[in-house]
């Protein structure tokens, strides 16, 4: 997700405040924030969901999702792209 240049610190603080919202969500097994080294206002938020439905239905329809967006939404530079993946190999 792209963050407005100059707002990276505030965004990171907002994500830190919001971490508990994810961690208490149904089906969430962990969350981590990664910053792209080559483009420092680009981040990857990796959330380990048990199912896609836990994310797209349970969390996205919750008050905690609305609070997440309240905490960090003003720092987004455009709409975040959301994708879901599953591991194919772990080394």
PyMOL Python script that loads the backbone (N, CA, C, O; Angstrom):
from pymol import cmd

cmd.read_pdbstr("""\
ATOM      1  N   UNK A   1       0.835  -1.165   0.000  1.00  0.00           N
ATOM      2  CA  UNK A   1       0.000   0.000   0.000  1.00  0.00           C
ATOM      3  C   UNK A   1       0.882   1.230   0.000  1.00  0.00           C
ATOM      4  O   UNK A   1       1.914   1.272   0.669  1.00  0.00           O
ATOM      5  N   UNK A   2       0.469   2.220  -0.749  1.00  0.00           N
ATOM      6  CA  UNK A   2       1.218   3.473  -0.823  1.00  0.00           C
ATOM      7  C   UNK A   2       0.743   4.400   0.287  1.00  0.00           C
ATOM      8  O   UNK A   2      -0.451   4.498   0.569  1.00  0.00           O
ATOM      9  N   UNK A   3       1.698   5.072   0.905  1.00  0.00           N
ATOM     10  CA  UNK A   3       1.425   6.018   1.981  1.00  0.00           C
ATOM     11  C   UNK A   3       1.877   7.394   1.508  1.00  0.00           C
ATOM     12  O   UNK A   3       2.894   7.520   0.826  1.00  0.00           O
ATOM     13  N   UNK A   4       1.126   8.414   1.869  1.00  0.00           N
ATOM     14  CA  UNK A   4       1.484   9.778   1.504  1.00  0.00           C
ATOM     15  C   UNK A   4       2.908  10.061   1.989  1.00  0.00           C
ATOM     16  O   UNK A   4       3.230   9.863   3.160  1.00  0.00           O
ATOM     17  N   UNK A   5       3.747  10.526   1.069  1.00  0.00           N
ATOM     18  CA  UNK A   5       5.142  10.827   1.412  1.00  0.00           C
ATOM     19  C   UNK A   5       5.191  11.800   2.583  1.00  0.00           C
ATOM     20  O   UNK A   5       4.464  12.792   2.615  1.00  0.00           O
ATOM     21  N   UNK A   6       6.056  11.500   3.538  1.00  0.00           N
ATOM     22  CA  UNK A   6       6.190  12.327   4.729  1.00  0.00           C
ATOM     23  C   UNK A   6       5.306  11.889   5.884  1.00  0.00           C
ATOM     24  O   UNK A   6       5.451  12.383   7.002  1.00  0.00           O
ATOM     25  N   UNK A   7       4.387  10.961   5.618  1.00  0.00           N
ATOM     26  CA  UNK A   7       3.468  10.480   6.653  1.00  0.00           C
ATOM     27  C   UNK A   7       3.792   9.059   7.110  1.00  0.00           C
ATOM     28  O   UNK A   7       2.994   8.428   7.803  1.00  0.00           O
ATOM     29  N   UNK A   8       4.954   8.566   6.726  1.00  0.00           N
ATOM     30  CA  UNK A   8       5.304   7.177   7.032  1.00  0.00           C
ATOM     31  C   UNK A   8       5.318   6.898   8.539  1.00  0.00           C
ATOM     32  O   UNK A   8       4.797   5.873   8.979  1.00  0.00           O
ATOM     33  N   UNK A   9       5.899   7.785   9.321  1.00  0.00           N
ATOM     34  CA  UNK A   9       5.958   7.583  10.772  1.00  0.00           C
ATOM     35  C   UNK A   9       4.583   7.543  11.404  1.00  0.00           C
ATOM     36  O   UNK A   9       4.312   6.695  12.255  1.00  0.00           O
ATOM     37  N   UNK A  10       3.716   8.450  10.997  1.00  0.00           N
ATOM     38  CA  UNK A  10       2.350   8.473  11.524  1.00  0.00           C
ATOM     39  C   UNK A  10       1.586   7.218  11.107  1.00  0.00           C
ATOM     40  O   UNK A  10       0.822   6.659  11.893  1.00  0.00           O
ATOM     41  N   UNK A  11       1.798   6.782   9.869  1.00  0.00           N
ATOM     42  CA  UNK A  11       1.161   5.556   9.398  1.00  0.00           C
ATOM     43  C   UNK A  11       1.625   4.363  10.227  1.00  0.00           C
ATOM     44  O   UNK A  11       0.805   3.566  10.681  1.00  0.00           O
ATOM     45  N   UNK A  12       2.926   4.238  10.424  1.00  0.00           N
ATOM     46  CA  UNK A  12       3.458   3.120  11.208  1.00  0.00           C
ATOM     47  C   UNK A  12       2.907   3.137  12.634  1.00  0.00           C
ATOM     48  O   UNK A  12       2.606   2.082  13.192  1.00  0.00           O
ATOM     49  N   UNK A  13       2.775   4.313  13.221  1.00  0.00           N
ATOM     50  CA  UNK A  13       2.198   4.421  14.564  1.00  0.00           C
ATOM     51  C   UNK A  13       0.735   3.993  14.557  1.00  0.00           C
ATOM     52  O   UNK A  13       0.277   3.332  15.490  1.00  0.00           O
ATOM     53  N   UNK A  14       0.001   4.364  13.517  1.00  0.00           N
ATOM     54  CA  UNK A  14      -1.397   3.954  13.399  1.00  0.00           C
ATOM     55  C   UNK A  14      -1.542   2.456  13.254  1.00  0.00           C
ATOM     56  O   UNK A  14      -2.437   1.854  13.846  1.00  0.00           O
ATOM     57  N   UNK A  15      -0.663   1.848  12.467  1.00  0.00           N
ATOM     58  CA  UNK A  15      -0.700   0.392  12.307  1.00  0.00           C
ATOM     59  C   UNK A  15      -0.386  -0.283  13.639  1.00  0.00           C
ATOM     60  O   UNK A  15      -1.015  -1.282  13.988  1.00  0.00           O
ATOM     61  N   UNK A  16       0.575   0.249  14.382  1.00  0.00           N
ATOM     62  CA  UNK A  16       0.903  -0.325  15.694  1.00  0.00           C
ATOM     63  C   UNK A  16      -0.307  -0.277  16.620  1.00  0.00           C
ATOM     64  O   UNK A  16      -0.572  -1.236  17.345  1.00  0.00           O
ATOM     65  N   UNK A  17      -1.040   0.831  16.601  1.00  0.00           N
ATOM     66  CA  UNK A  17      -2.255   0.940  17.417  1.00  0.00           C
ATOM     67  C   UNK A  17      -3.320  -0.039  16.952  1.00  0.00           C
ATOM     68  O   UNK A  17      -4.081  -0.566  17.763  1.00  0.00           O
ATOM     69  N   UNK A  18      -3.374  -0.281  15.658  1.00  0.00           N
ATOM     70  CA  UNK A  18      -4.420  -1.129  15.080  1.00  0.00           C
ATOM     71  C   UNK A  18      -4.108  -2.614  15.154  1.00  0.00           C
ATOM     72  O   UNK A  18      -4.995  -3.433  14.914  1.00  0.00           O
ATOM     73  N   UNK A  19      -2.886  -2.985  15.475  1.00  0.00           N
ATOM     74  CA  UNK A  19      -2.498  -4.404  15.451  1.00  0.00           C
ATOM     75  C   UNK A  19      -3.441  -5.270  16.276  1.00  0.00           C
ATOM     76  O   UNK A  19      -3.793  -6.373  15.859  1.00  0.00           O
ATOM     77  N   UNK A  20      -3.848  -4.784  17.432  1.00  0.00           N
ATOM     78  CA  UNK A  20      -4.737  -5.581  18.289  1.00  0.00           C
ATOM     79  C   UNK A  20      -6.093  -5.823  17.638  1.00  0.00           C
ATOM     80  O   UNK A  20      -6.748  -6.821  17.939  1.00  0.00           O
ATOM     81  N   UNK A  21      -6.524  -4.933  16.756  1.00  0.00           N
ATOM     82  CA  UNK A  21      -7.797  -5.114  16.052  1.00  0.00           C
ATOM     83  C   UNK A  21      -7.739  -6.352  15.168  1.00  0.00           C
ATOM     84  O   UNK A  21      -8.695  -7.124  15.095  1.00  0.00           O
ATOM     85  N   UNK A  22      -6.610  -6.528  14.502  1.00  0.00           N
ATOM     86  CA  UNK A  22      -6.425  -7.714  13.669  1.00  0.00           C
ATOM     87  C   UNK A  22      -6.283  -8.961  14.532  1.00  0.00           C
ATOM     88  O   UNK A  22      -6.922  -9.983  14.281  1.00  0.00           O
ATOM     89  N   UNK A  23      -5.438  -8.861  15.551  1.00  0.00           N
ATOM     90  CA  UNK A  23      -5.099 -10.042  16.344  1.00  0.00           C
ATOM     91  C   UNK A  23      -6.295 -10.632  17.081  1.00  0.00           C
ATOM     92  O   UNK A  23      -6.306 -11.826  17.382  1.00  0.00           O
ATOM     93  N   UNK A  24      -7.298  -9.814  17.373  1.00  0.00           N
ATOM     94  CA  UNK A  24      -8.487 -10.352  18.038  1.00  0.00           C
ATOM     95  C   UNK A  24      -9.583 -10.770  17.054  1.00  0.00           C
ATOM     96  O   UNK A  24     -10.627 -11.282  17.457  1.00  0.00           O
ATOM     97  N   UNK A  25      -9.337 -10.550  15.773  1.00  0.00           N
ATOM     98  CA  UNK A  25     -10.329 -10.892  14.753  1.00  0.00           C
ATOM     99  C   UNK A  25     -10.414 -12.403  14.559  1.00  0.00           C
ATOM    100  O   UNK A  25      -9.424 -13.122  14.691  1.00  0.00           O
ATOM    101  N   UNK A  26     -11.600 -12.854  14.249  1.00  0.00           N
ATOM    102  CA  UNK A  26     -11.819 -14.274  13.977  1.00  0.00           C
ATOM    103  C   UNK A  26     -10.910 -14.723  12.834  1.00  0.00           C
ATOM    104  O   UNK A  26     -10.918 -14.126  11.758  1.00  0.00           O
ATOM    105  N   UNK A  27     -10.136 -15.768  13.070  1.00  0.00           N
ATOM    106  CA  UNK A  27      -9.309 -16.357  12.030  1.00  0.00           C
ATOM    107  C   UNK A  27      -7.973 -15.695  11.788  1.00  0.00           C
ATOM    108  O   UNK A  27      -7.236 -16.132  10.904  1.00  0.00           O
ATOM    109  N   UNK A  28      -7.625 -14.650  12.539  1.00  0.00           N
ATOM    110  CA  UNK A  28      -6.329 -14.001  12.348  1.00  0.00           C
ATOM    111  C   UNK A  28      -5.279 -14.728  13.174  1.00  0.00           C
ATOM    112  O   UNK A  28      -5.446 -14.940  14.375  1.00  0.00           O
ATOM    113  N   UNK A  29      -4.190 -15.107  12.503  1.00  0.00           N
ATOM    114  CA  UNK A  29      -3.108 -15.834  13.168  1.00  0.00           C
ATOM    115  C   UNK A  29      -1.795 -15.051  13.162  1.00  0.00           C
ATOM    116  O   UNK A  29      -0.730 -15.626  13.386  1.00  0.00           O
ATOM    117  N   UNK A  30      -1.867 -13.758  12.911  1.00  0.00           N
ATOM    118  CA  UNK A  30      -0.669 -12.930  12.960  1.00  0.00           C
ATOM    119  C   UNK A  30      -0.713 -11.812  11.938  1.00  0.00           C
ATOM    120  O   UNK A  30      -1.396 -11.907  10.918  1.00  0.00           O
ATOM    121  N   UNK A  31       0.020 -10.760  12.226  1.00  0.00           N
ATOM    122  CA  UNK A  31       0.067  -9.602  11.331  1.00  0.00           C
ATOM    123  C   UNK A  31       1.465  -8.991  11.411  1.00  0.00           C
ATOM    124  O   UNK A  31       2.063  -8.923  12.484  1.00  0.00           O
ATOM    125  N   UNK A  32       1.975  -8.550  10.266  1.00  0.00           N
ATOM    126  CA  UNK A  32       3.268  -7.866  10.242  1.00  0.00           C
ATOM    127  C   UNK A  32       3.251  -6.792   9.159  1.00  0.00           C
ATOM    128  O   UNK A  32       2.590  -6.930   8.130  1.00  0.00           O
ATOM    129  N   UNK A  33       3.987  -5.729   9.419  1.00  0.00           N
ATOM    130  CA  UNK A  33       4.093  -4.618   8.480  1.00  0.00           C
ATOM    131  C   UNK A  33       5.511  -4.594   7.929  1.00  0.00           C
ATOM    132  O   UNK A  33       6.481  -4.646   8.685  1.00  0.00           O
ATOM    133  N   UNK A  34       5.624  -4.514   6.603  1.00  0.00           N
ATOM    134  CA  UNK A  34       6.920  -4.485   5.927  1.00  0.00           C
ATOM    135  C   UNK A  34       6.993  -3.228   5.070  1.00  0.00           C
ATOM    136  O   UNK A  34       6.029  -2.861   4.398  1.00  0.00           O
ATOM    137  N   UNK A  35       8.147  -2.578   5.104  1.00  0.00           N
ATOM    138  CA  UNK A  35       8.373  -1.380   4.300  1.00  0.00           C
ATOM    139  C   UNK A  35       9.274  -1.747   3.124  1.00  0.00           C
ATOM    140  O   UNK A  35      10.277  -2.438   3.298  1.00  0.00           O
ATOM    141  N   UNK A  36       8.920  -1.290   1.940  1.00  0.00           N
ATOM    142  CA  UNK A  36       9.712  -1.566   0.744  1.00  0.00           C
ATOM    143  C   UNK A  36      10.973  -0.697   0.789  1.00  0.00           C
ATOM    144  O   UNK A  36      10.884   0.529   0.851  1.00  0.00           O
ATOM    145  N   UNK A  37      12.120  -1.326   0.757  1.00  0.00           N
ATOM    146  CA  UNK A  37      13.399  -0.629   0.902  1.00  0.00           C
ATOM    147  C   UNK A  37      13.610   0.371  -0.235  1.00  0.00           C
ATOM    148  O   UNK A  37      14.012   1.510   0.001  1.00  0.00           O
ATOM    149  N   UNK A  38      13.341  -0.058  -1.454  1.00  0.00           N
ATOM    150  CA  UNK A  38      13.601   0.801  -2.618  1.00  0.00           C
ATOM    151  C   UNK A  38      12.605   1.954  -2.750  1.00  0.00           C
ATOM    152  O   UNK A  38      12.918   2.972  -3.368  1.00  0.00           O
ATOM    153  N   UNK A  39      11.427   1.808  -2.183  1.00  0.00           N
ATOM    154  CA  UNK A  39      10.386   2.835  -2.263  1.00  0.00           C
ATOM    155  C   UNK A  39       9.799   2.995  -0.862  1.00  0.00           C
ATOM    156  O   UNK A  39       8.810   2.337  -0.538  1.00  0.00           O
ATOM    157  N   UNK A  40      10.385   3.852  -0.025  1.00  0.00           N
ATOM    158  CA  UNK A  40      10.059   3.862   1.398  1.00  0.00           C
ATOM    159  C   UNK A  40       8.645   4.292   1.776  1.00  0.00           C
ATOM    160  O   UNK A  40       8.273   4.187   2.945  1.00  0.00           O
ATOM    161  N   UNK A  41       7.854   4.768   0.834  1.00  0.00           N
ATOM    162  CA  UNK A  41       6.465   5.067   1.191  1.00  0.00           C
ATOM    163  C   UNK A  41       5.515   3.946   0.744  1.00  0.00           C
ATOM    164  O   UNK A  41       4.296   4.120   0.755  1.00  0.00           O
ATOM    165  N   UNK A  42       6.074   2.809   0.357  1.00  0.00           N
ATOM    166  CA  UNK A  42       5.276   1.634  -0.005  1.00  0.00           C
ATOM    167  C   UNK A  42       5.448   0.581   1.088  1.00  0.00           C
ATOM    168  O   UNK A  42       6.560   0.289   1.527  1.00  0.00           O
ATOM    169  N   UNK A  43       4.324   0.023   1.510  1.00  0.00           N
ATOM    170  CA  UNK A  43       4.310  -0.972   2.581  1.00  0.00           C
ATOM    171  C   UNK A  43       3.548  -2.210   2.145  1.00  0.00           C
ATOM    172  O   UNK A  43       2.722  -2.160   1.234  1.00  0.00           O
ATOM    173  N   UNK A  44       3.835  -3.311   2.803  1.00  0.00           N
ATOM    174  CA  UNK A  44       3.071  -4.553   2.673  1.00  0.00           C
ATOM    175  C   UNK A  44       2.587  -4.914   4.070  1.00  0.00           C
ATOM    176  O   UNK A  44       3.389  -5.060   4.993  1.00  0.00           O
ATOM    177  N   UNK A  45       1.295  -5.055   4.222  1.00  0.00           N
ATOM    178  CA  UNK A  45       0.714  -5.528   5.476  1.00  0.00           C
ATOM    179  C   UNK A  45       0.365  -6.989   5.260  1.00  0.00           C
ATOM    180  O   UNK A  45      -0.520  -7.311   4.468  1.00  0.00           O
ATOM    181  N   UNK A  46       1.055  -7.867   5.960  1.00  0.00           N
ATOM    182  CA  UNK A  46       0.826  -9.304   5.815  1.00  0.00           C
ATOM    183  C   UNK A  46       0.021  -9.793   7.005  1.00  0.00           C
ATOM    184  O   UNK A  46       0.480  -9.751   8.147  1.00  0.00           O
ATOM    185  N   UNK A  47      -1.178 -10.255   6.720  1.00  0.00           N
ATOM    186  CA  UNK A  47      -2.057 -10.775   7.762  1.00  0.00           C
ATOM    187  C   UNK A  47      -2.303 -12.240   7.460  1.00  0.00           C
ATOM    188  O   UNK A  47      -2.701 -12.591   6.349  1.00  0.00           O
ATOM    189  N   UNK A  48      -2.069 -13.086   8.433  1.00  0.00           N
ATOM    190  CA  UNK A  48      -2.298 -14.523   8.264  1.00  0.00           C
ATOM    191  C   UNK A  48      -3.729 -14.832   8.682  1.00  0.00           C
ATOM    192  O   UNK A  48      -4.052 -14.892   9.869  1.00  0.00           O
ATOM    193  N   UNK A  49      -4.582 -15.026   7.670  1.00  0.00           N
ATOM    194  CA  UNK A  49      -5.984 -15.361   7.911  1.00  0.00           C
ATOM    195  C   UNK A  49      -6.183 -16.856   7.747  1.00  0.00           C
ATOM    196  O   UNK A  49      -5.582 -17.480   6.873  1.00  0.00           O
ATOM    197  N   UNK A  50      -7.020 -17.418   8.581  1.00  0.00           N
ATOM    198  CA  UNK A  50      -7.359 -18.842   8.450  1.00  0.00           C
ATOM    199  C   UNK A  50      -8.081 -19.093   7.133  1.00  0.00           C
ATOM    200  O   UNK A  50      -7.809 -20.080   6.450  1.00  0.00           O
ATOM    201  N   UNK A  51      -9.003 -18.196   6.775  1.00  0.00           N
ATOM    202  CA  UNK A  51      -9.728 -18.305   5.507  1.00  0.00           C
ATOM    203  C   UNK A  51      -9.874 -16.916   4.887  1.00  0.00           C
ATOM    204  O   UNK A  51      -9.773 -15.907   5.584  1.00  0.00           O
ATOM    205  N   UNK A  52     -10.106 -16.869   3.602  1.00  0.00           N
ATOM    206  CA  UNK A  52     -10.391 -15.598   2.930  1.00  0.00           C
ATOM    207  C   UNK A  52     -11.660 -14.986   3.512  1.00  0.00           C
ATOM    208  O   UNK A  52     -11.749 -13.767   3.658  1.00  0.00           O
ATOM    209  N   UNK A  53     -12.634 -15.815   3.842  1.00  0.00           N
ATOM    210  CA  UNK A  53     -13.892 -15.330   4.405  1.00  0.00           C
ATOM    211  C   UNK A  53     -13.678 -14.640   5.749  1.00  0.00           C
ATOM    212  O   UNK A  53     -14.359 -13.662   6.057  1.00  0.00           O
ATOM    213  N   UNK A  54     -12.731 -15.144   6.556  1.00  0.00           N
ATOM    214  CA  UNK A  54     -12.438 -14.474   7.827  1.00  0.00           C
ATOM    215  C   UNK A  54     -12.009 -13.034   7.586  1.00  0.00           C
ATOM    216  O   UNK A  54     -12.325 -12.148   8.380  1.00  0.00           O
ATOM    217  N   UNK A  55     -11.299 -12.802   6.506  1.00  0.00           N
ATOM    218  CA  UNK A  55     -10.895 -11.442   6.172  1.00  0.00           C
ATOM    219  C   UNK A  55     -12.028 -10.667   5.507  1.00  0.00           C
ATOM    220  O   UNK A  55     -12.447  -9.617   5.995  1.00  0.00           O
ATOM    221  N   UNK A  56     -12.520 -11.198   4.386  1.00  0.00           N
ATOM    222  CA  UNK A  56     -13.428 -10.434   3.533  1.00  0.00           C
ATOM    223  C   UNK A  56     -14.843 -10.291   4.088  1.00  0.00           C
ATOM    224  O   UNK A  56     -15.543  -9.336   3.750  1.00  0.00           O
ATOM    225  N   UNK A  57     -15.266 -11.212   4.920  1.00  0.00           N
ATOM    226  CA  UNK A  57     -16.618 -11.133   5.486  1.00  0.00           C
ATOM    227  C   UNK A  57     -16.558 -10.749   6.962  1.00  0.00           C
ATOM    228  O   UNK A  57     -17.092  -9.714   7.362  1.00  0.00           O
ATOM    229  N   UNK A  58     -15.906 -11.589   7.771  1.00  0.00           N
ATOM    230  CA  UNK A  58     -15.911 -11.364   9.215  1.00  0.00           C
ATOM    231  C   UNK A  58     -15.233 -10.039   9.588  1.00  0.00           C
ATOM    232  O   UNK A  58     -15.835  -9.202  10.260  1.00  0.00           O
ATOM    233  N   UNK A  59     -13.996  -9.852   9.158  1.00  0.00           N
ATOM    234  CA  UNK A  59     -13.273  -8.641   9.550  1.00  0.00           C
ATOM    235  C   UNK A  59     -13.788  -7.410   8.817  1.00  0.00           C
ATOM    236  O   UNK A  59     -14.022  -6.376   9.443  1.00  0.00           O
ATOM    237  N   UNK A  60     -13.967  -7.499   7.519  1.00  0.00           N
ATOM    238  CA  UNK A  60     -14.359  -6.309   6.747  1.00  0.00           C
ATOM    239  C   UNK A  60     -15.734  -5.770   7.130  1.00  0.00           C
ATOM    240  O   UNK A  60     -16.024  -4.597   6.892  1.00  0.00           O
ATOM    241  N   UNK A  61     -16.579  -6.606   7.718  1.00  0.00           N
ATOM    242  CA  UNK A  61     -17.904  -6.156   8.152  1.00  0.00           C
ATOM    243  C   UNK A  61     -17.950  -5.805   9.636  1.00  0.00           C
ATOM    244  O   UNK A  61     -19.031  -5.629  10.198  1.00  0.00           O
ATOM    245  N   UNK A  62     -16.797  -5.702  10.267  1.00  0.00           N
ATOM    246  CA  UNK A  62     -16.754  -5.476  11.715  1.00  0.00           C
ATOM    247  C   UNK A  62     -16.468  -4.015  12.065  1.00  0.00           C
ATOM    248  O   UNK A  62     -15.974  -3.241  11.245  1.00  0.00           O
ATOM    249  N   UNK A  63     -16.793  -3.671  13.300  1.00  0.00           N
ATOM    250  CA  UNK A  63     -16.437  -2.349  13.826  1.00  0.00           C
ATOM    251  C   UNK A  63     -14.919  -2.189  13.884  1.00  0.00           C
ATOM    252  O   UNK A  63     -14.405  -1.079  13.741  1.00  0.00           O
ATOM    253  N   UNK A  64     -14.199  -3.295  14.094  1.00  0.00           N
ATOM    254  CA  UNK A  64     -12.736  -3.217  14.139  1.00  0.00           C
ATOM    255  C   UNK A  64     -12.152  -2.813  12.788  1.00  0.00           C
ATOM    256  O   UNK A  64     -11.145  -2.107  12.744  1.00  0.00           O
ATOM    257  N   UNK A  65     -12.761  -3.245  11.690  1.00  0.00           N
ATOM    258  CA  UNK A  65     -12.291  -2.808  10.372  1.00  0.00           C
ATOM    259  C   UNK A  65     -12.495  -1.302  10.217  1.00  0.00           C
ATOM    260  O   UNK A  65     -11.612  -0.600   9.726  1.00  0.00           O
ATOM    261  N   UNK A  66     -13.647  -0.816  10.634  1.00  0.00           N
ATOM    262  CA  UNK A  66     -13.904   0.622  10.548  1.00  0.00           C
ATOM    263  C   UNK A  66     -12.903   1.403  11.405  1.00  0.00           C
ATOM    264  O   UNK A  66     -12.469   2.487  11.017  1.00  0.00           O
ATOM    265  N   UNK A  67     -12.539   0.857  12.562  1.00  0.00           N
ATOM    266  CA  UNK A  67     -11.543   1.511  13.413  1.00  0.00           C
ATOM    267  C   UNK A  67     -10.161   1.476  12.754  1.00  0.00           C
ATOM    268  O   UNK A  67      -9.419   2.455  12.824  1.00  0.00           O
ATOM    269  N   UNK A  68      -9.814   0.366  12.119  1.00  0.00           N
ATOM    270  CA  UNK A  68      -8.556   0.259  11.370  1.00  0.00           C
ATOM    271  C   UNK A  68      -8.464   1.371  10.336  1.00  0.00           C
ATOM    272  O   UNK A  68      -7.450   2.063  10.234  1.00  0.00           O
ATOM    273  N   UNK A  69      -9.529   1.530   9.579  1.00  0.00           N
ATOM    274  CA  UNK A  69      -9.531   2.559   8.541  1.00  0.00           C
ATOM    275  C   UNK A  69      -9.494   3.963   9.147  1.00  0.00           C
ATOM    276  O   UNK A  69      -8.884   4.864   8.571  1.00  0.00           O
ATOM    277  N   UNK A  70     -10.132   4.162  10.288  1.00  0.00           N
ATOM    278  CA  UNK A  70     -10.090   5.460  10.953  1.00  0.00           C
ATOM    279  C   UNK A  70      -8.653   5.793  11.376  1.00  0.00           C
ATOM    280  O   UNK A  70      -8.213   6.937  11.262  1.00  0.00           O
ATOM    281  N   UNK A  71      -7.936   4.784  11.862  1.00  0.00           N
ATOM    282  CA  UNK A  71      -6.576   4.995  12.350  1.00  0.00           C
ATOM    283  C   UNK A  71      -5.567   5.258  11.232  1.00  0.00           C
ATOM    284  O   UNK A  71      -4.626   6.027  11.429  1.00  0.00           O
ATOM    285  N   UNK A  72      -5.741   4.641  10.074  1.00  0.00           N
ATOM    286  CA  UNK A  72      -4.704   4.735   9.033  1.00  0.00           C
ATOM    287  C   UNK A  72      -5.199   5.225   7.679  1.00  0.00           C
ATOM    288  O   UNK A  72      -4.386   5.571   6.821  1.00  0.00           O
ATOM    289  N   UNK A  73      -6.485   5.264   7.470  1.00  0.00           N
ATOM    290  CA  UNK A  73      -7.022   5.573   6.142  1.00  0.00           C
ATOM    291  C   UNK A  73      -6.575   6.903   5.568  1.00  0.00           C
ATOM    292  O   UNK A  73      -6.402   7.025   4.355  1.00  0.00           O
ATOM    293  N   UNK A  74      -6.386   7.895   6.412  1.00  0.00           N
ATOM    294  CA  UNK A  74      -5.995   9.217   5.905  1.00  0.00           C
ATOM    295  C   UNK A  74      -4.554   9.245   5.393  1.00  0.00           C
ATOM    296  O   UNK A  74      -4.153  10.198   4.726  1.00  0.00           O
ATOM    297  N   UNK A  75      -3.776   8.207   5.701  1.00  0.00           N
ATOM    298  CA  UNK A  75      -2.383   8.142   5.258  1.00  0.00           C
ATOM    299  C   UNK A  75      -2.217   7.423   3.920  1.00  0.00           C
ATOM    300  O   UNK A  75      -1.146   7.489   3.317  1.00  0.00           O
ATOM    301  N   UNK A  76      -3.261   6.736   3.446  1.00  0.00           N
ATOM    302  CA  UNK A  76      -3.163   6.023   2.175  1.00  0.00           C
ATOM    303  C   UNK A  76      -3.047   7.012   1.022  1.00  0.00           C
ATOM    304  O   UNK A  76      -3.754   8.019   0.977  1.00  0.00           O
ATOM    305  N   UNK A  77      -2.160   6.716   0.104  1.00  0.00           N
ATOM    306  CA  UNK A  77      -2.030   7.486  -1.130  1.00  0.00           C
ATOM    307  C   UNK A  77      -2.686   6.651  -2.224  1.00  0.00           C
ATOM    308  O   UNK A  77      -2.010   5.919  -2.947  1.00  0.00           O
ATOM    309  N   UNK A  78      -3.991   6.766  -2.338  1.00  0.00           N
ATOM    310  CA  UNK A  78      -4.769   5.921  -3.235  1.00  0.00           C
ATOM    311  C   UNK A  78      -5.341   4.737  -2.477  1.00  0.00           C
ATOM    312  O   UNK A  78      -5.065   4.546  -1.293  1.00  0.00           O
ATOM    313  N   UNK A  79      -6.132   3.956  -3.168  1.00  0.00           N
ATOM    314  CA  UNK A  79      -6.759   2.787  -2.544  1.00  0.00           C
ATOM    315  C   UNK A  79      -5.761   1.636  -2.460  1.00  0.00           C
ATOM    316  O   UNK A  79      -5.086   1.327  -3.442  1.00  0.00           O
ATOM    317  N   UNK A  80      -5.663   0.999  -1.288  1.00  0.00           N
ATOM    318  CA  UNK A  80      -4.762  -0.150  -1.169  1.00  0.00           C
ATOM    319  C   UNK A  80      -5.238  -1.314  -2.038  1.00  0.00           C
ATOM    320  O   UNK A  80      -6.438  -1.537  -2.198  1.00  0.00           O
ATOM    321  N   UNK A  81      -4.292  -2.039  -2.584  1.00  0.00           N
ATOM    322  CA  UNK A  81      -4.599  -3.257  -3.328  1.00  0.00           C
ATOM    323  C   UNK A  81      -4.553  -4.425  -2.359  1.00  0.00           C
ATOM    324  O   UNK A  81      -3.572  -4.604  -1.637  1.00  0.00           O
ATOM    325  N   UNK A  82      -5.612  -5.216  -2.343  1.00  0.00           N
ATOM    326  CA  UNK A  82      -5.701  -6.369  -1.441  1.00  0.00           C
ATOM    327  C   UNK A  82      -5.633  -7.644  -2.267  1.00  0.00           C
ATOM    328  O   UNK A  82      -6.371  -7.803  -3.240  1.00  0.00           O
ATOM    329  N   UNK A  83      -4.749  -8.545  -1.877  1.00  0.00           N
ATOM    330  CA  UNK A  83      -4.664  -9.858  -2.509  1.00  0.00           C
ATOM    331  C   UNK A  83      -4.575 -10.909  -1.416  1.00  0.00           C
ATOM    332  O   UNK A  83      -4.227 -10.612  -0.273  1.00  0.00           O
ATOM    333  N   UNK A  84      -4.891 -12.130  -1.781  1.00  0.00           N
ATOM    334  CA  UNK A  84      -4.788 -13.262  -0.857  1.00  0.00           C
ATOM    335  C   UNK A  84      -3.873 -14.300  -1.488  1.00  0.00           C
ATOM    336  O   UNK A  84      -3.922 -14.537  -2.694  1.00  0.00           O
ATOM    337  N   UNK A  85      -3.045 -14.910  -0.666  1.00  0.00           N
ATOM    338  CA  UNK A  85      -2.120 -15.917  -1.177  1.00  0.00           C
ATOM    339  C   UNK A  85      -2.036 -17.070  -0.192  1.00  0.00           C
ATOM    340  O   UNK A  85      -2.475 -16.973   0.954  1.00  0.00           O
ATOM    341  N   UNK A  86      -1.464 -18.154  -0.671  1.00  0.00           N
ATOM    342  CA  UNK A  86      -1.207 -19.300   0.203  1.00  0.00           C
ATOM    343  C   UNK A  86       0.193 -19.810  -0.106  1.00  0.00           C
ATOM    344  O   UNK A  86       0.640 -19.750  -1.252  1.00  0.00           O
ATOM    345  N   UNK A  87       0.886 -20.311   0.911  1.00  0.00           N
ATOM    346  CA  UNK A  87       2.253 -20.773   0.675  1.00  0.00           C
ATOM    347  C   UNK A  87       2.281 -22.020  -0.203  1.00  0.00           C
ATOM    348  O   UNK A  87       1.440 -22.909  -0.075  1.00  0.00           O
ATOM    349  N   UNK A  88       3.253 -22.063  -1.084  1.00  0.00           N
ATOM    350  CA  UNK A  88       3.449 -23.259  -1.904  1.00  0.00           C
ATOM    351  C   UNK A  88       4.703 -24.009  -1.478  1.00  0.00           C
ATOM    352  O   UNK A  88       4.852 -25.197  -1.762  1.00  0.00           O
ATOM    353  N   UNK A  89       5.598 -23.313  -0.798  1.00  0.00           N
ATOM    354  CA  UNK A  89       6.808 -23.952  -0.281  1.00  0.00           C
ATOM    355  C   UNK A  89       7.374 -23.086   0.832  1.00  0.00           C
ATOM    356  O   UNK A  89       7.326 -21.858   0.767  1.00  0.00           O
ATOM    357  N   UNK A  90       7.899 -23.730   1.834  1.00  0.00           N
ATOM    358  CA  UNK A  90       8.586 -23.039   2.918  1.00  0.00           C
ATOM    359  C   UNK A  90       9.957 -23.684   3.050  1.00  0.00           C
ATOM    360  O   UNK A  90      10.060 -24.901   3.198  1.00  0.00           O
ATOM    361  N   UNK A  91      11.005 -22.881   2.998  1.00  0.00           N
ATOM    362  CA  UNK A  91      12.365 -23.422   3.031  1.00  0.00           C
ATOM    363  C   UNK A  91      13.075 -23.005   4.297  1.00  0.00           C
ATOM    364  O   UNK A  91      14.233 -23.367   4.502  1.00  0.00           O
TER     365      UNK A  91
END
""", "prot")
cmd.dss("prot")
cmd.show_as("cartoon", "prot")
cmd.util.cbc("prot")
cmd.orient("prot")
